[in-house]
Amino acid sequence: MTDFAAIDFETANGQRSSVCSVGVVVVRRYFGRRLPNHQLHTVAAACGCPMENHHHALADAEACARIALRLL
């Protein structure tokens, strides 16, 4: 999911039909990074997460997690 809307309804009392305010926030995510090489260490560096121990399973998994957190 790249785009979504967060919606909140406020009610004046306990009745669902007493809506007095609605808040809507639209989130659009743009991934405009141009990466000439889509290898993990290149993507990690472009996201500001340089790797020190590439091709080590735990280091690669941590890099993927940091990239995901950065992009999401």
N, C-alpha and C positions, 0 to 999 in steps of 0.2 A: 504494500500500500504506500503510495507516494504522496497522495493528496487526501486530506480528510477535513471534516468540519467538526468542531466541538460545540455542542449546544447545551445551554442551561436555561431552564424555566424557573422563575420565581413566582410563587403564588402569594396572594394577599392573606389567605387563611388556609385551612386544611383541605379545602375543596380543589380538586384538580381543574375545575373550570374557572378558577379565580386568578388566572394568569395575569400578572401585572408588569412583568418584565421578561424579556427574552434576550439572551446574549448568544451571539454566534461568532466564532472565530474560525476562519478558513486558513488552513496551513497547506502551503504548496512547497514541496521540496524540489529543488533543482540541483542536479548533479552535473555541473558544467565542467568538471575537471577533464582536461585533455591529457591522457596518459599515453605516450608512445609505446609503452611496454606494460602489459598488464600482469607482470609477475608480482608476487606478494611483496617482496622487498621494495619494489618501485612504487606500488600503491601505498604502502606504509610510509615511505619517505614523503610522498606527495601529500599525505594526510598529517604530516608532522609527527609521525611515530616511527623513527628510524629503528631498524632491527640490528641487534648486535650478534645474534646467534641464529641466523637464517638456516633452514633445513633441520632445525631441532624441533620436534613435534610440539613441545610445550611452548616454545618461543613463537612458533608459527601460529598456534592457536591463540595465544595472548595478543599477537599482532592483529589477527582477524577480529578479535573482540574489541580492541582499541579502535580499529577502523570503523567497525559497525557503530560503536558509541559516538564516534566523531561525526559520522554521516547521518545518524538517526537523531 
